Amino acid sequence: MFESLSDKIQGALSKLTGKGKLNEQDIDTAMREVRLALLEADVNFKVTRNFIKVVKERCLGQEVMESLTPGQMVVKIVNQELTQMMGEEESKLNIEGKRPSIILLCGLQGAGKTTHAGKLANIIKKRHRTPLLVACDIYRPAAIQQLQIVGKQVDVPVFSMGTQVNPVDIAKAGVEEAKRTGRDLVIVDTAGRLHIDENLMGELKNIKDAIKPDEILLVVDAMTGQDAVNVSETFNESLDITGVVLTKLDGDARGGAALSIRSVTQKPIKFIGVGEKLEDLQVFHPDRMASRILGMGDVLSLIEKAEDALDEKKARALQEKLRNQSFTFNDFLDQLQQVRNIGPLEDLLSMMPGMNSKALKGISIDEKEIQRVEAMIQAMTPEEREKPDIINTSRKERIAKGSGTTIVELNKLLKQFKDMKKMMKQFSSFGKKAKKKGKFKFPFFR
């Protein structure tokens, strides 16, 4: 996501941050490189031109030229203008009014409407709402069955009336079903076409008039580049959309659509799809995305991912075990699995400040290595996990054979675990001594 754009913009700006003073030629050269980077990333030409114009004007102003660190001021300005281009701040769903609230999803065929209807329902469920999915795509083969499968995966009911009923009537009946069953939010999945036509727009307008949705979200494929911007503009003119769901952003290293849509349509990107799993839908934060493009990381998103994935009760129990030095292989295995639930380790590293894509290219994270560790622990008996000191040569042979690993690998794991427990013991005694003296409080041992 934004890999090429990020590399080139960071490269252009790094030439400025190393200089004590900047002149107009320095800024011209850097902005020329930034302009080329944006155009190569498929950012709309007019959007690029306006962006460079504003940034250059600000960079030639007093706040930069008289600054003690002019290069850093330029980076700050680029960050602010990138954020402005993408919408300044998170745009929340307008679903706090009437019950049931109604979200209408629209877009071309293949953009991912049906899958993202399920992903959206999954996010909204976590906000203590009770969504209902409504199947209004009666044209695409197996569209209703696909929505039913997605609905089952996220444990959200699906309302359908088959393929012989008018989609407008299905939408109205779906809203009535939500009222009858006490569901407080309706997500309507509509049909798409391979291209924009009058029949598609006419049907969507009729559904809109019939159910009066609180949100009309356009689902567009980021990998179509400028076409995504053109599609957004056309749908907005016809339906007055309230926001955009940008899908497949993980597959587009250029990312120009994300930078262009807000400026062209004046409608916010509300969510981005960053993977195939049902959890791979994120609220779009323009400021965080700008920081990631400039290599400044995205610590807030990293924290949110961790909070969603990690079990708070288990974390408290682990803290107690660390305090009492009763940490076992069972706890170690549980921690490994919880960290993996947050997402691929490469993705987590990309959110850390300073970890740009060039730096990550040199890092090889072997997922199979983690799987081997898990296999070795799972091949141990419950007693061996609790008391690894009893693992003798014959037990090692059995564990290695059962996990498909070698005794050398097992010995390495046992040594690392022993060293880790020794370090925990040192931390614990250090914390207790400091606490007695009243000079220091170690955060884990209060």
C-alpha positions in Angstrom: 0.0 0.0 0.0 1.6 3.3 -1.2 5.0 1.6 -1.3 6.3 3.2 -4.5 4.8 6.7 -3.6 6.1 6.5 -0.1 9.7 5.6 -1.2 9.8 8.5 -3.7 8.3 11.2 -1.5 10.6 10.2 1.4 13.6 10.2 -1.0 12.8 13.7 -2.3 12.2 15.2 1.2 15.3 13.5 2.8 17.5 15.7 0.5 16.0 18.7 2.3 16.1 17.5 5.9 19.9 17.2 5.8 20.4 20.9 4.9 20.8 23.8 7.4 19.4 26.3 4.9 17.1 26.0 1.9 16.7 28.2 -1.1 14.0 28.4 -3.8 15.9 26.0 -6.1 16.1 23.3 -3.4 12.4 23.5 -2.9 11.7 23.5 -6.7 13.8 20.4 -7.2 12.1 18.5 -4.3 8.6 19.5 -5.4 9.4 18.4 -9.0 10.2 14.9 -7.6 7.1 14.9 -5.4 5.0 15.9 -8.4 6.4 13.0 -10.5 5.8 10.6 -7.6 2.2 11.6 -7.3 1.5 11.3 -11.0 3.2 7.9 -11.2 1.1 6.8 -8.3 -2.0 7.6 -10.5 -3.1 10.7 -8.5 -5.4 12.9 -10.5 -3.5 15.5 -12.5 -5.5 18.5 -11.2 -5.3 17.3 -7.7 -1.5 16.9 -8.0 -1.1 20.4 -9.6 -3.1 22.1 -6.8 -1.3 20.1 -4.1 2.2 21.1 -5.4 1.1 24.8 -5.8 -0.1 25.1 -2.2 2.9 23.2 -0.7 5.4 25.3 -2.7 3.7 28.6 -1.7 3.8 27.5 2.0 7.4 26.3 1.7 8.6 29.6 0.3 7.0 31.5 3.2 8.6 32.8 6.3 7.7 29.7 8.5 10.2 27.6 6.5 12.8 30.1 5.4 13.3 31.5 8.9 13.0 28.2 10.7 16.0 26.6 12.5 15.2 23.3 10.8 13.7 24.2 7.4 13.8 20.7 6.0 11.6 19.4 8.9 9.2 22.3 8.4 8.8 21.2 4.7 8.0 17.7 5.8 5.5 19.0 8.3 3.8 21.1 5.5 3.7 18.1 3.1 2.2 16.0 5.9 -0.5 18.6 6.6 -1.4 19.1 2.9 -1.5 15.3 2.3 -3.9 15.0 5.2 -6.0 17.9 3.9 -6.1 16.2 0.4 -7.5 13.0 1.9 -10.0 14.7 4.1 -8.3 16.1 7.3 -10.0 13.8 9.8 -11.9 10.5 10.2 -15.5 10.7 8.8 -17.8 8.7 11.0 -21.0 6.9 9.9 -24.2 8.9 10.4 -26.1 6.1 12.0 -27.0 7.5 15.4 -30.4 8.9 14.6 -33.5 6.9 13.7 -33.9 3.1 14.3 -33.3 1.2 12.2 -30.5 3.2 10.6 -30.0 2.3 6.9 -26.8 2.0 4.9 -27.1 1.6 1.1 -24.0 0.0 -0.6 -23.6 0.7 -4.3 -20.8 0.3 -6.9 -19.7 -1.5 -10.0 -19.6 -5.3 -10.3 -16.4 -6.8 -8.9 -15.6 -4.0 -6.5 -16.4 -6.2 -3.5 -19.8 -4.9 -2.4 -21.1 -8.2 -1.1 -18.0 -9.1 0.9 -17.7 -5.6 2.3 -21.3 -5.7 3.3 -20.3 -8.5 5.7 -17.1 -6.7 6.8 -19.1 -3.6 7.6 -21.7 -5.6 9.5 -18.8 -7.2 11.5 -17.4 -3.7 12.4 -20.8 -2.4 13.4 -21.6 -5.4 15.6 -18.6 -4.5 17.7 -20.3 -1.1 18.4 -23.1 -3.0 20.1 -25.5 -2.7 17.2 -27.6 -5.4 15.6 -27.3 -5.3 11.8 -29.5 -7.0 9.2 -28.1 -7.7 5.7 -30.5 -7.3 2.8 -29.9 -9.0 -0.5 -31.0 -6.8 -3.4 -28.7 -8.1 -6.1 -31.1 -10.4 -8.1 -29.0 -10.4 -11.3 -25.5 -11.7 -10.5 -25.5 -15.5 -10.3 -25.2 -16.7 -6.7 -25.0 -13.2 -5.3 -27.7 -13.9 -2.7 -25.9 -17.2 -1.7 -22.6 -15.3 -1.3 -24.2 -12.7 1.0 -25.8 -15.6 3.1 -22.3 -17.2 3.4 -20.7 -13.9 4.5 -23.6 -13.2 6.9 -23.1 -16.7 8.5 -19.4 -16.0 8.9 -20.1 -12.8 10.9 -23.2 -14.1 12.6 -25.5 -11.6 11.0 -28.9 -12.6 9.5 -29.6 -12.0 5.8 -33.0 -11.0 4.4 -33.8 -12.1 0.9 -36.8 -12.7 -1.4 -35.2 -14.6 -4.2 -34.5 -13.4 -7.7 -38.0 -12.8 -9.0 -38.9 -9.8 -6.8 -38.2 -6.2 -7.7 -35.1 -4.9 -5.7 -37.0 -1.9 -4.6 -39.7 -4.1 -3.0 -36.9 -6.2 -1.4 -35.2 -3.2 0.1 -38.5 -1.9 1.6 -39.4 -5.3 2.9 -35.9 -5.7 4.4 -36.4 -2.4 6.4 -39.8 -3.7 7.7 -38.2 -7.0 8.7 -35.6 -5.1 10.7 -38.3 -3.2 12.5 -40.3 -6.4 13.2 -37.3 -8.4 14.5 -35.8 -5.5 16.5 -32.7 -5.1 14.4 -31.4 -1.5 14.7 -29.4 -1.2 11.5 -29.9 -2.3 7.8 -27.2 -2.8 5.3 -28.6 -3.1 1.7 -26.4 -4.9 -0.8 -27.3 -3.8 -4.3 -26.5 -5.0 -7.8 -23.6 -3.7 -9.9 -22.7 -3.7 -13.5 -19.5 -4.0 -15.4 -20.0 -0.4 -16.5 -22.2 2.5 -15.5 -25.6 2.5 -17.3 -29.0 4.1 -17.0 -30.7 0.9 -15.7 -28.2 0.6 -12.8 -28.6 4.3 -11.8 -32.4 4.2 -12.2 -32.7 1.2 -9.9 -30.4 2.7 -7.3 -32.3 6.0 -7.3 -35.6 4.1 -6.8 -34.2 2.2 -3.9 -32.8 5.4 -2.4 -36.2 7.1 -2.7 -38.0 4.1 -1.2 -35.9 3.6 1.9 -34.3 7.0 2.4 -30.9 5.7 3.6 -28.8 7.5 6.3 -25.6 6.6 4.4 -25.0 5.8 0.7 -21.6 4.3 0.6 -19.9 3.7 -2.8 -17.6 0.7 -2.9 -14.8 1.2 -5.4 -11.7 -0.9 -6.3 -8.5 1.0 -5.6 -6.6 -1.1 -8.1 -8.6 0.5 -11.0 -6.7 3.8 -10.3 -8.1 6.8 -12.2 -11.2 4.7 -13.1 -12.0 4.5 -9.4 -12.0 8.4 -9.3 -14.2 8.6 -12.4 -16.7 6.1 -11.1 -16.9 7.9 -7.8 -17.6 11.2 -9.6 -20.4 9.7 -11.7 -22.1 7.9 -8.8 -21.9 11.0 -6.7 -23.5 13.1 -9.4 -26.4 10.7 -9.6 -26.9 9.6 -6.0 -25.2 12.2 -3.9 -23.2 9.6 -2.0 -22.2 10.2 1.6 -18.9 8.4 1.5 -16.6 5.8 -0.1 -15.3 2.4 0.8 -12.0 1.9 -1.0 -11.3 -1.9 -1.5 -8.1 -3.8 -2.4 -5.9 -1.1 -1.2 -3.4 -3.7 0.0 -3.0 -4.8 -3.7 -2.2 -1.3 -5.0 1.3 -0.1 -4.2 0.5 3.2 -6.0 -2.6 4.3 -4.0 -3.5 7.3 -6.2 -7.2 6.7 -5.9 -7.1 7.2 -2.2 -5.4 10.5 -2.6 -7.7 11.7 -5.4 -11.2 10.7 -4.6 -11.8 13.1 -1.7 -10.5 16.1 -3.7 -12.5 15.3 -6.8 -15.9 14.3 -5.2 -15.7 16.3 -2.0 -17.0 13.1 -0.3 -14.9 11.3 2.4 -13.3 7.9 2.3 -14.9 6.2 5.3 -13.4 2.7 5.2 -10.5 0.9 3.4 -10.3 -2.8 2.6 -6.8 -4.1 3.2 -7.1 -7.8 2.8 -9.4 -10.8 2.1 -10.3 -11.6 5.7 -13.6 -10.3 7.2 -11.5 -8.4 9.8 -9.6 -6.6 7.0 -11.7 -3.5 6.9 -10.4 -0.3 8.6 -11.8 3.1 9.4 -9.9 5.5 7.2 -7.9 8.1 9.1 -6.3 10.7 6.6 -3.8 12.0 9.2 -2.5 8.5 10.0 -2.3 7.6 6.3 -0.3 10.7 5.6 2.1 9.8 8.4 2.6 6.3 7.0 3.3 7.7 3.5 6.0 9.9 5.0 7.5 7.1 7.0 6.3 8.5 10.4 4.4 5.3 11.3 0.9 4.8 12.5 1.1 4.1 16.2 -2.5 4.8 17.0 -3.7 2.2 14.5 -1.2 -0.3 15.9 -2.6 0.2 19.4 -6.2 -0.2 18.2 -5.3 -3.4 16.4 -3.7 -4.7 19.6 -6.6 -3.7 21.7 -9.0 -5.5 19.4 -6.9 -8.7 19.2 -5.6 -9.1 22.8 -7.6 -10.4 25.6 -7.6 -8.0 28.6 -8.3 -10.7 31.2 -5.4 -12.9 29.8 -3.1 -9.8 29.9 -3.9 -9.3 33.6 -3.4 -13.0 34.4 -0.1 -12.9 32.5 1.1 -9.9 34.5 0.4 -11.8 37.7 2.3 -14.8 36.4 5.3 -12.6 35.5 5.2 -11.2 39.0 5.2 -14.6 40.6 7.6 -16.2 38.1 5.1 -18.9 37.2 5.2 -18.2 33.5 4.9 -21.6 31.5 5.1 -22.8 28.0 1.3 -22.7 27.9 1.4 -18.9 28.6 4.1 -18.5 26.0 2.0 -20.3 23.3 -1.0 -18.3 24.2 1.0 -15.0 23.8 2.3 -16.2 20.4 -1.2 -16.9 19.1 -2.5 -13.6 20.4 0.2 -11.6 18.7 -0.4 -13.5 15.4 -4.1 -12.5 15.7 -3.2 -8.8 15.4 -2.0 -9.4 11.8 1.1 -10.2 9.7 4.2 -9.0 11.5 5.3 -7.1 8.4 2.1 -5.1 8.7 2.8 -4.3 12.3 6.3 -3.2 11.6 5.1 -0.9 8.8 3.1 1.1 11.4 6.2 1.8 13.5 7.7 5.3 13.1 10.8 5.3 10.8 10.0 1.8 9.3 9.6 2.8 5.7 9.2 0.3 2.9 12.9 0.4 2.0 13.8 -0.6 5.6 11.3 -3.4 5.6 12.6 -4.9 2.4 15.7 -5.9 4.3 13.7 -7.7 7.0 12.7 -11.3 6.5 10.1 -12.5 9.0 9.8 -16.3 8.8 6.3 -17.2 9.6 7.3 -20.9 9.4 9.8 -20.3 12.3 6.9 -19.2 14.5 4.9 -22.2 13.4 7.8 -24.6 14.3 7.9 -23.1 17.8 4.1 -23.6 18.2 4.5 -27.2 16.9 7.2 -28.0 19.5 5.1 -26.6 22.4 2.0 -28.4 21.2 3.9 -31.7 21.0 4.8 -31.4 24.7 2.6 -33.1 27.4 0.7 -30.8 29.8 3.2 -31.6 32.5 6.2 -30.8 30.2 4.7 -27.4 29.4 4.3 -26.6 33.1 7.7 -28.1 34.1 10.1 -27.9 31.1 13.0 -29.0 33.4 11.7 -32.6 33.3 12.3 -32.8 29.5 15.1 -35.3 29.2 16.7 -36.9 26.1 14.0 -39.4 25.4 11.3 -36.8 25.9 13.2 -34.5 23.5 13.3 -37.2 20.9 9.5 -37.7 21.2 8.8 -33.9 21.0 11.1 -33.4 18.0 9.5 -36.3 16.2 6.0 -35.2 17.0 6.5 -31.6 15.9 8.5 -32.4 12.7 11.6 -30.5 14.1 15.0 -31.4 15.3 16.5 -31.8 18.8 18.8 -28.9 18.0 15.8 -26.6 17.4 14.1 -27.9 20.6 17.2 -27.3 22.6 17.4 -23.8 21.3 13.8 -23.1 22.3 14.3 -24.6 25.8 17.4 -22.4 26.3 15.6 -19.2 25.1 12.7 -20.0 27.4 15.0 -20.6 30.4 16.9 -17.4 29.7 13.7 -15.5 29.5 12.5 -16.8 32.9 15.9 -15.9 34.4 15.5 -12.3 33.0 12.0 -12.1 34.4 13.3 -13.2 37.8 16.0 -10.4 37.7 13.4 -7.8 36.8 11.1 -9.0 39.6 13.8 -8.8 42.3 14.9 -5.5 41.0 11.4 -4.1 41.1 10.8 -5.4 44.7 14.1 -3.9 46.0 13.4 -0.5 44.3 9.9 -0.5 45.7 11.2 -1.1 49.3 13.7 1.8 48.9 10.8 4.0 47.6 13.0 5.3 44.8 11.6 3.5 41.8 8.5 1.7 40.8 8.9 -0.9 38.0 5.6 -0.8 36.0 4.8 -4.5 36.2 5.4 -5.0 39.9 3.5 -2.4 41.9 
